């Protein structure tokens, strides 16, 4: 069981007032696990129902089960992640994981789309330390047809692979994920991402360098169908994933009609401190879907610098600074030509 209370001062839409607050349950669920009662493995059976969190893979499609901001406040803290109702059944015989789930998002009252889904997920772990994980998922979506007709009746297919395939070079790893969204003329879209990373864990500061490309299809205004990818319930589990850019991904870009290049350099001087730099280059798939005045595909360039410090067993401090240069497409769409600058200090206490 857990609860979340939050208050935001002076930076919310005028229709809600300058200061907003909310308090309510976060995790509130019950469940049963088989423990060691089955010979096929500990907790081979796991069932739960109620308000709880659920993440699919690395949060590319499903992670954040609750909305923030608006009348609730707390948009940037993202303290709420539990679904309003989740029912999850899991069967794990050896390296196999089979899941069935039903998820209903805890949306804001003023923008409730009725989005909910059920799905089937299968994962296979390979290697003594699970060096490779392969996954495939099917999801069926429902929503209020007058609010989200593209999401009501939507079928989603997801393939993913996380692997360090070369035993002699475990520092080299790859990630791949693909998603297909099909709902007749209401939505027909695709997205995919590929990441390559190399980490030297045996040397000082454990440097890690990675490159990631991500593609989220945009709507082609020349066709009658809708091809704009629906980002669904993506979530944040590490800097740059899957809110892309602390400025661009929070203010003027989403995981739709978007191509992104990400280069990240990360270091860990010791067990308590980690930090790095992230470089982004964003472009649009179909610029004219934003309006006839948008002719350029150049969306933005962004640099994020971050540091995470585990002060002690309870306190964590995160520092972040970001700079973004709006590209020609953003200038044509919004009229803004000035650069963006952003800074954040986050302090967390765990007990």
matplotlib code that plots the C-alpha trace (Angstrom):
import matplotlib.pyplot as plt

x = [0.0, 1.2, -0.2, 0.9, 0.3, 1.6, 1.2, 2.3, 2.7, 2.2, 2.9, -0.3, -3.0, -5.1, -8.4, -7.3, -5.9, -2.3, -1.9, -3.2, -2.8, -4.0, -3.7, -4.8, -3.8, -1.1, -0.3, -3.3, -3.4, -3.5, -1.9, -0.8, 2.5, 3.3, 6.6, 8.4, 5.3, 5.9, 8.9, 9.2, 10.6, 10.1, 7.1, 6.3, 2.7, 2.0, -1.4, -2.4, -5.2, -5.8, -3.9, -0.4, 2.4, 3.2, 6.1, 6.5, 10.1, 11.9, 8.8, 8.8, 5.0, 3.7, 5.0, 3.3, -0.1, -1.2, -1.5, 0.1, -0.3, -3.5, -5.7, -3.4, -0.2, 3.2, 3.7, 7.5, 7.8, 5.8, 5.2, 2.2, 2.8, 0.2, -2.8, -6.3, -7.0, -4.5, -5.1, -1.9, -1.3, 2.2, 3.6, 7.4, 8.6, 12.4, 13.6, 10.1, 7.7, 4.0, 1.8, -1.8, -2.8, -5.6, -4.7, -6.9, -5.0, -5.6, -6.2, -6.9, -10.6, -10.6, -9.1, -10.2, -10.2, -11.3, -8.1, -7.7, -6.4, -5.8, -2.7, -0.6, 3.1, 5.8, 9.5, 12.4, 15.7, 18.9, 22.2, 23.3, 22.9, 20.0, 22.4, 19.6, 15.9, 13.4, 9.8, 6.6, 3.3, -0.2, -2.5, -6.2, -7.2, -10.4, -11.3, -14.3, -15.0, -16.0, -12.7, -10.1, -11.6, -8.1, -7.4, -10.8, -10.5, -6.8, -4.6, -0.9, 1.9, 5.3, 8.6, 11.8, 15.2, 17.8, 21.1, 24.8, 25.4, 29.2, 30.4, 34.0, 32.8, 30.1, 30.6, 28.9, 25.1, 22.2, 18.5, 15.8, 12.1, 9.3, 5.6, 2.8, -0.6, -3.6, -7.1, -8.5, -8.7, -8.6, -4.9, -2.3, 1.2, 4.6, 7.6, 10.9, 14.2, 17.7, 20.4, 24.1, 26.1, 29.6, 30.5, 34.0, 32.9, 36.4, 38.0, 37.8, 34.6, 33.0, 32.4, 29.5, 28.9, 25.7, 23.9, 20.2, 17.9, 14.2, 11.4, 7.8, 5.6, 3.7, 0.5, 0.8, -1.6, -1.7, -3.7, -7.2, -5.9, -4.3, -0.7, 0.3, 1.8, 0.1, 2.8, 0.4, 1.6, 5.3, 7.4, 10.6, 13.1, 16.4, 17.5, 16.3, 13.9, 11.3, 10.7, 13.1, 14.8, 14.2, 13.1, 11.8, 10.1, 8.5, 7.3, 6.9, 7.7, 6.1, 6.8, 4.8, 5.8, 9.4, 12.9, 15.5, 19.3, 20.6, 24.3, 24.9, 28.1, 27.7, 30.3, 30.2, 33.1, 32.0, 28.9, 27.3, 27.7, 26.8, 26.4, 26.8, 25.8, 23.0, 22.9, 19.8, 19.0, 15.2, 13.5, 9.9, 8.6, 5.8, 6.2, 3.1, 0.9, 1.5, 0.1, 0.8, 3.2, 5.6, 7.9, 11.1, 11.9, 14.4, 12.8, 15.5, 18.9, 19.3, 22.0, 21.2, 23.7, 22.8, 24.2, 22.7, 24.1, 23.2, 23.9, 23.3, 20.9, 17.9, 18.6, 19.1, 19.9, 19.6, 20.8, 20.0, 20.7, 19.4, 19.8, 17.7, 17.9, 14.5, 14.8, 13.2, 10.1, 9.4, 10.0, 7.5, 4.9, 5.2, 6.9, 9.6, 13.2, 14.8, 16.7, 15.4, 17.2, 16.1, 17.4, 16.2, 17.1, 15.4, 15.7, 14.2, 14.0, 13.4, 12.4]
y = [0.0, 3.5, 7.0, 10.1, 13.8, 16.6, 20.3, 22.6, 26.4, 29.0, 27.0, 25.4, 26.3, 29.2, 27.3, 25.2, 28.1, 29.0, 26.4, 22.9, 19.8, 16.3, 13.3, 9.7, 6.1, 4.9, 1.2, -0.7, -4.3, -7.9, -11.0, -14.6, -16.3, -20.0, -19.6, -22.9, -25.1, -26.0, -28.0, -25.8, -22.9, -20.3, -18.1, -19.9, -18.6, -15.0, -13.3, -9.8, -7.3, -3.7, -0.5, -1.5, -0.8, -2.8, -2.3, -4.0, -4.4, -1.0, 1.2, 1.8, 1.3, 0.5, 1.8, 4.9, 3.9, 7.4, 10.9, 13.9, 17.7, 19.5, 19.5, 17.0, 19.0, 17.4, 17.1, 16.9, 14.8, 12.0, 10.5, 8.4, 5.3, 2.8, 1.9, 2.6, -1.1, -3.8, -7.5, -9.5, -13.3, -14.6, -18.1, -18.5, -22.0, -21.8, -19.2, -18.7, -15.9, -16.0, -13.1, -12.0, -8.6, -6.0, -2.4, 0.7, 4.0, 6.4, 9.5, 13.1, 13.7, 16.6, 14.6, 11.0, 9.1, 5.8, 4.1, 0.5, -2.7, -6.4, -8.2, -11.4, -11.3, -13.9, -13.6, -16.0, -15.4, -16.9, -17.4, -18.0, -14.3, -13.7, -12.0, -12.1, -11.5, -12.0, -10.8, -10.7, -9.0, -8.6, -5.9, -5.1, -1.5, 0.2, 3.9, 6.3, 6.4, 10.0, 11.0, 8.6, 6.8, 5.8, 3.9, 2.3, -1.2, -0.8, -3.9, -3.6, -6.0, -5.7, -7.4, -6.8, -8.1, -7.0, -8.8, -9.0, -11.7, -12.0, -13.9, -12.8, -9.1, -8.7, -5.0, -4.8, -4.8, -4.2, -3.4, -3.6, -3.0, -2.8, -1.9, -2.2, -0.4, -1.5, -0.2, -0.1, 3.4, 4.9, 4.1, 2.1, 2.9, 1.6, 2.5, 0.9, 1.6, 0.2, 0.9, -0.2, 0.4, -0.4, -0.2, -0.7, -1.9, -3.0, 0.4, 3.5, 5.5, 2.6, 4.7, 3.7, 5.1, 4.4, 5.4, 5.0, 5.6, 5.7, 6.1, 6.9, 7.2, 10.4, 10.9, 11.4, 14.2, 12.8, 9.7, 9.4, 7.0, 8.0, 6.9, 9.0, 6.6, 6.6, 6.7, 4.8, 4.6, 5.1, 5.7, 6.9, 4.4, 6.1, 9.5, 9.8, 6.8, 7.2, 10.9, 12.0, 15.2, 17.0, 20.0, 18.6, 15.6, 17.5, 20.6, 20.3, 16.8, 13.4, 9.9, 10.4, 11.8, 11.8, 10.5, 10.8, 10.2, 9.9, 9.8, 9.2, 9.2, 8.0, 7.6, 6.3, 7.6, 5.5, 3.6, 6.8, 9.1, 8.8, 11.3, 12.1, 13.9, 13.2, 14.6, 14.6, 15.4, 15.4, 15.5, 15.0, 12.1, 14.1, 17.9, 18.9, 16.9, 19.9, 22.3, 23.5, 26.1, 23.5, 22.3, 21.5, 18.2, 19.8, 19.8, 20.4, 19.8, 19.3, 18.6, 17.3, 17.1, 15.1, 13.8, 11.4, 11.3, 8.8, 10.9, 8.0, 5.0, 7.4, 10.5, 10.8, 14.1, 14.6, 17.6, 18.4, 21.1, 21.2, 23.4, 23.0, 24.8, 24.8, 23.7, 25.2, 23.0, 24.1, 27.7, 27.4, 25.7, 27.8, 31.0, 30.5, 31.2, 31.6, 28.8, 26.9, 26.5, 24.3, 23.3, 21.0, 19.8, 16.7, 15.4, 12.1, 10.4, 6.7, 4.8]
z = [0.0, -0.7, -1.2, -3.1, -2.3, -4.3, -4.9, -7.7, -7.3, -10.0, -13.2, -14.3, -16.9, -15.8, -15.9, -13.0, -10.9, -10.1, -7.3, -7.5, -5.2, -4.9, -2.5, -3.0, -3.0, -5.3, -4.9, -3.4, -4.6, -3.4, -4.9, -4.5, -5.4, -5.4, -3.5, -3.5, -3.7, -7.4, -8.6, -11.8, -9.9, -7.1, -7.6, -10.9, -10.5, -9.6, -9.6, -8.5, -8.9, -7.8, -8.2, -9.2, -11.6, -14.7, -17.2, -20.6, -21.5, -21.1, -21.2, -25.0, -25.0, -21.5, -18.2, -16.8, -15.4, -14.2, -15.5, -13.8, -14.1, -14.7, -11.6, -9.9, -10.1, -10.0, -13.7, -13.6, -10.5, -12.1, -8.6, -9.8, -11.9, -10.8, -13.0, -11.7, -12.1, -13.1, -13.2, -13.9, -14.2, -14.6, -15.2, -15.1, -15.8, -16.1, -18.7, -20.0, -18.8, -19.9, -18.8, -19.3, -18.1, -18.0, -17.5, -17.0, -16.8, -13.9, -16.1, -15.2, -14.6, -17.1, -19.9, -19.3, -22.6, -21.1, -22.3, -21.2, -22.6, -22.2, -23.5, -23.7, -23.3, -23.7, -22.9, -23.2, -21.2, -22.7, -20.9, -17.3, -16.4, -18.9, -21.3, -23.9, -23.5, -26.4, -26.1, -28.1, -27.0, -28.3, -26.9, -27.6, -26.7, -25.8, -25.3, -25.5, -29.2, -29.2, -27.5, -29.0, -32.0, -33.2, -29.9, -29.5, -31.0, -31.6, -32.1, -31.1, -31.8, -30.2, -30.7, -28.7, -28.0, -25.4, -25.9, -25.2, -27.8, -27.8, -24.7, -25.2, -25.3, -22.7, -22.7, -26.1, -26.0, -28.3, -28.0, -30.6, -30.4, -33.0, -32.6, -35.1, -34.5, -36.6, -36.3, -39.9, -41.3, -37.8, -37.4, -39.3, -38.0, -37.0, -34.7, -34.1, -32.2, -32.3, -29.7, -29.5, -26.3, -25.0, -21.3, -19.7, -16.3, -15.2, -15.6, -13.5, -13.8, -15.8, -19.0, -21.2, -24.7, -26.6, -29.8, -30.3, -33.3, -32.9, -35.6, -34.9, -38.0, -38.7, -40.5, -44.3, -45.2, -48.8, -47.7, -46.1, -43.4, -40.2, -39.8, -36.8, -34.2, -30.8, -28.0, -25.7, -22.0, -22.4, -19.2, -17.7, -16.3, -17.2, -18.5, -22.1, -22.0, -23.1, -22.6, -25.3, -24.3, -21.0, -23.1, -26.5, -25.0, -22.2, -24.2, -27.9, -29.2, -28.6, -29.8, -33.0, -36.3, -35.0, -35.9, -33.2, -32.9, -29.4, -28.4, -24.7, -22.6, -19.0, -16.2, -12.6, -10.6, -7.6, -6.4, -5.2, -8.1, -11.8, -14.6, -18.2, -21.4, -23.9, -27.4, -29.5, -33.1, -33.8, -37.2, -38.4, -40.5, -42.3, -41.6, -43.5, -41.1, -38.7, -41.2, -44.8, -43.4, -42.1, -44.9, -43.0, -41.3, -38.9, -35.4, -32.8, -31.4, -27.7, -25.1, -21.6, -18.7, -15.6, -12.4, -9.8, -6.2, -3.6, -0.6, 1.9, 2.2, 2.2, 0.2, -3.5, -5.4, -9.1, -11.0, -14.6, -17.1, -20.7, -23.8, -27.0, -30.4, -32.2, -35.8, -38.8, -38.5, -34.9, -35.9, -38.8, -36.5, -33.3, -34.5, -31.8, -32.8, -29.3, -27.8, -24.8, -21.4, -18.5, -15.1, -12.4, -8.9, -7.6, -4.0, -3.0, 0.4, 0.6, 3.8]

ax = plt.figure().add_subplot(projection="3d")
ax.plot(x, y, z, "-o")
ax.set_aspect("equal")
plt.show()
